[in-house]
Amino acid sequence: MNNFWNGKRYHSLNYFLRDKFGEKVFKISLDGGFSCPNRDGKISSGGCLFCSERGSGDFAGNRELSITKQFNNIKDMMAKKWKNGKYIAYFQAYTNTYAPVEELRKKYEEALKQEDVVAIAIATRPDCLDDDILDLLEEINNRVYLWIELGLQSYSDETAKLINRGYKLEVFEEAMIKLTEKNIDVVVHDILGLPGETKADMLKTINYIAHSGAKGIKLHLLHLMENTPMVKLYEQGKLEFLSQEDYIELITEGITLLPKDMIVHRLTGDAPRNLLIGPMWSLKKWEVLNSIDKVMEENDLWQGKNFKE
């Protein structure tokens, strides 16, 4: 199969960025100082049950610092490991379109002014994309490569209610239509191992995303972290962790359902070691990724093998 994607059996983000920009590109994770309607009382005050106290931005910069200072701090740390490359300004923590449009413009523009930034990525919710914000995103997208990340997590409205996602599937679908009309690339987050979901449910979500019009997917393992509302479900025996073997089987099968041009941004996730309750095997990230490659090769699986138009 034309050597796949530089030897990988899936279309990785690393492959896509090298192909697009001709060199290594790194993400700089920023905290724009925003909140979330699922935390500040507009929708709910509890947030999504799995979300950490830092709004899933545990590896992002310090929100007490300016965007410029955060960017340079992280860039300097990365330079110790990798000398050369370009950067993506990644607004990761909380909901990064949840503010007046002029505040958003100011933060985004500050990030784009940083040296060697070639793209911007913005994580948000589908219910926080008003028309003026969409117009701003379209304007930026016409100048520099942009993608928007939407946290779907599951196709199931029943699961969405359980995890307190705060919106129904139809809201996600409306946002996808609006972003697609603006020619803005969307990356969709999917969490595997949510309480009550079967393997069939999880594969259904992957298949749903495969046909959603999204340009990319982030597949996450559910991490249970201290001080998150989901701890209560775990203590009540309503949450069971996926085993490493089950997760690898799920991922390798799920990848075959994706279209070949969809970019796989992530195949597992990171959680701070000091906050992680489980599953502890997830800390062995490279072992998991290498096992995924091995299983795909042994079983002659590749991205797109089982994708149906």
C-alpha positions in Angstrom: 0.0 0.0 0.0 2.6 2.6 -1.2 4.5 2.1 2.0 1.6 3.6 4.0 2.4 6.9 5.7 6.2 6.9 6.0 6.0 3.3 7.3 3.1 3.9 9.7 -0.2 2.2 9.1 -2.2 5.3 10.0 -2.1 9.0 8.8 -0.3 10.5 11.8 -0.3 14.2 12.7 3.5 14.2 12.5 3.3 12.9 8.9 0.8 15.5 8.0 2.7 18.4 9.4 6.0 17.4 7.9 4.3 17.0 4.5 2.5 20.4 4.8 5.4 22.4 6.2 8.5 20.5 5.1 10.0 20.2 8.6 9.3 19.3 12.2 6.4 21.3 13.7 5.8 21.4 17.5 2.7 22.3 19.5 3.0 25.0 22.2 0.1 24.5 24.6 -1.3 27.7 25.9 -3.8 28.7 28.6 -5.7 31.8 27.4 -7.2 32.5 30.8 -10.7 31.5 29.6 -13.4 29.8 31.5 -16.1 27.3 30.3 -19.9 27.6 30.3 -20.1 24.1 31.8 -18.2 25.4 34.8 -19.3 29.0 35.4 -23.0 28.3 35.8 -24.2 29.2 32.3 -24.8 25.5 31.6 -23.5 23.8 34.7 -21.1 24.4 37.5 -19.7 20.9 37.6 -18.0 20.7 34.3 -17.6 17.4 32.3 -17.0 14.6 34.9 -13.6 13.6 33.5 -12.2 17.2 33.1 -9.3 18.1 35.3 -9.1 21.3 37.5 -7.0 22.9 34.8 -9.7 22.4 32.1 -7.8 19.6 30.3 -4.9 21.9 30.1 -2.6 20.2 32.6 0.4 20.5 30.3 -0.4 24.0 29.1 1.3 27.2 30.1 0.6 29.2 33.2 -2.5 31.3 32.8 -1.1 34.0 35.2 1.5 34.8 32.4 0.9 36.5 29.1 0.6 34.5 25.9 4.1 35.7 24.8 5.7 34.7 28.1 4.0 31.2 28.1 5.0 30.7 24.5 8.7 31.6 25.1 8.9 29.5 28.4 7.7 26.4 26.6 9.7 27.1 23.5 12.9 27.4 25.6 12.1 24.0 27.3 11.6 22.3 24.0 14.8 23.8 22.5 16.8 21.7 25.0 15.5 18.5 23.2 14.9 19.7 19.7 16.9 22.5 18.1 15.0 23.3 15.0 11.4 23.5 13.9 8.3 25.6 13.6 5.4 26.0 16.0 1.6 25.6 16.4 0.1 28.0 18.9 -2.3 25.6 20.7 -5.0 27.1 22.9 -5.8 24.0 25.0 -7.1 24.8 28.4 -10.9 25.3 29.0 -13.1 26.7 26.2 -11.1 28.9 24.0 -13.9 30.7 22.1 -15.8 31.5 25.3 -15.1 35.3 25.6 -16.0 38.5 23.8 -14.7 38.4 20.2 -12.3 41.3 20.7 -10.6 39.5 23.7 -10.3 36.4 21.5 -8.8 38.4 18.7 -6.2 40.0 21.0 -5.1 36.6 22.4 -5.0 34.8 19.1 -3.1 37.7 17.4 -0.5 37.7 20.2 0.1 34.0 19.7 0.4 34.4 15.9 3.0 37.2 16.3 5.4 34.8 17.9 8.5 33.8 15.9 8.2 30.7 13.7 4.4 30.1 14.4 3.0 28.6 11.2 -0.5 27.5 12.5 -3.0 27.9 15.3 -5.2 25.3 17.0 -8.1 26.2 19.2 -9.9 23.8 21.5 -13.5 24.7 22.3 -17.1 23.5 22.6 -19.6 23.3 19.7 -22.0 25.5 21.7 -19.5 28.4 21.9 -19.3 29.3 18.2 -21.4 32.4 17.7 -21.5 34.0 14.3 -19.0 36.8 15.2 -16.6 34.2 16.5 -17.0 32.1 13.4 -16.2 35.2 11.3 -13.1 35.8 13.3 -12.0 32.2 12.8 -12.6 32.4 9.1 -10.5 35.6 8.9 -7.6 34.0 10.7 -8.0 30.8 8.6 -7.6 32.9 5.4 -4.1 34.1 6.7 -2.7 31.0 8.5 -3.4 27.3 8.9 -6.1 26.9 11.6 -7.9 24.0 13.1 -10.7 23.9 15.7 -10.9 21.0 18.2 -14.3 19.9 19.4 -14.7 17.6 22.4 -17.5 15.2 21.3 -16.2 12.3 23.4 -19.2 10.0 22.5 -21.9 9.9 19.9 -24.4 8.8 22.6 -26.6 11.5 24.2 -27.1 9.0 27.0 -23.4 9.0 27.8 -23.2 12.7 27.2 -25.8 13.2 30.0 -24.0 10.8 32.3 -20.6 12.7 31.9 -22.4 16.1 32.0 -21.1 17.1 28.6 -23.8 19.8 28.5 -25.0 19.6 24.9 -26.7 17.1 22.6 -25.4 15.6 19.4 -27.4 17.9 17.2 -25.5 20.9 18.6 -22.2 19.2 17.5 -23.7 18.6 14.1 -24.8 22.2 13.7 -21.3 23.4 14.6 -19.7 21.0 12.1 -22.0 22.4 9.3 -21.0 26.0 10.2 -17.3 25.3 10.4 -17.3 23.3 7.2 -19.1 26.2 5.4 -16.3 28.5 6.5 -13.7 25.9 5.2 -12.3 25.5 8.7 -10.7 22.1 9.6 -12.1 20.4 12.6 -10.5 17.8 14.9 -12.9 15.8 17.0 -12.0 14.3 20.4 -13.2 10.9 21.3 -12.8 9.3 24.8 -12.6 5.5 25.0 -13.6 3.8 28.2 -16.4 6.1 29.4 -18.7 4.5 32.0 -21.4 2.2 30.7 -20.1 2.1 27.1 -19.4 -1.2 25.4 -16.8 -1.9 22.7 -19.6 -1.6 20.1 -20.6 1.8 21.5 -17.0 3.0 21.3 -16.5 1.8 17.7 -19.8 3.4 16.8 -18.4 6.8 18.0 -15.3 6.3 15.9 -17.4 5.4 12.9 -19.6 8.4 13.5 -16.6 10.8 13.6 -15.2 9.1 10.4 -18.4 10.3 8.6 -18.8 13.6 10.4 -16.8 15.8 7.9 -14.0 16.2 10.5 -10.5 16.4 9.1 -8.8 14.9 12.2 -9.5 12.7 15.2 -8.0 12.6 18.7 -8.5 9.2 20.4 -8.1 9.4 24.1 -8.0 6.8 26.8 -10.2 7.8 29.7 -7.9 8.8 32.6 -9.4 9.0 36.0 -7.7 11.9 37.8 -7.9 13.1 41.4 -10.3 15.9 42.2 -12.5 15.2 39.2 -16.2 14.5 39.6 -15.8 11.1 38.0 -14.0 9.8 41.1 -17.4 9.5 42.7 -18.6 7.1 39.9 -15.4 5.1 40.3 -16.0 4.8 44.1 -19.6 3.6 43.5 -18.3 0.9 41.2 -19.8 2.4 38.1 -16.5 2.8 36.2 -14.2 0.1 35.1 -10.8 0.8 33.5 -10.0 -0.7 30.1 -7.1 -3.1 30.1 -4.1 -2.3 27.9 -4.9 -5.3 25.7 -8.6 -4.2 25.2 -7.5 -0.6 24.5 -5.0 -1.7 21.8 -7.6 -4.0 20.2 -10.2 -1.2 20.2 -7.7 1.4 18.7 -6.4 -0.9 16.0 -10.0 -1.9 15.0 -11.1 1.8 15.2 -8.3 3.0 12.9 -9.5 0.8 10.1 -12.9 2.6 10.2 -11.3 6.0 9.4 -11.0 7.4 5.9 -7.4 7.5 4.7 -7.2 11.3 4.5 -8.3 11.8 8.2 -5.4 12.9 10.3 -4.9 10.9 13.5 -3.8 13.5 16.0 -3.6 11.2 19.0 -3.9 7.5 19.9 -3.7 7.7 23.6 -3.5 10.5 26.1 -1.4 12.0 28.8 -2.3 12.6 32.5 0.0 14.0 35.2 1.5 11.1 37.1 0.8 12.7 40.4 -2.9 13.1 39.7 -3.6 9.8 37.9 -5.8 7.2 39.7 -5.9 4.9 36.7 -5.4 3.0 34.5 -1.7 3.1 35.5 -0.6 1.3 32.4 -1.4 4.4 30.4 1.8 6.0 31.8 3.8 3.6 29.5 2.9 5.7 26.4 5.6 4.5 24.1 4.9 0.9 25.0 1.2 1.4 24.1 2.1 3.2 20.8 4.6 0.5 19.8 2.1 -2.2 20.6 -0.5 -0.5 18.3 2.0 -0.6 15.5 2.9 -4.2 16.1 -0.8 -5.4 16.3 -1.6 -3.5 13.1 1.3 -5.1 11.3 0.6 -8.6 12.6 -3.0 -8.5 11.6 -2.5 -6.6 8.3 -4.6 -3.6 9.4 -4.4 -0.1 8.1 -6.3 3.1 8.2 -9.2 3.0 5.8 -9.3 -0.8 5.4 -12.9 -1.0 6.8 -14.0 2.5 6.0 -17.3 2.6 4.1 -18.5 5.7 2.3 
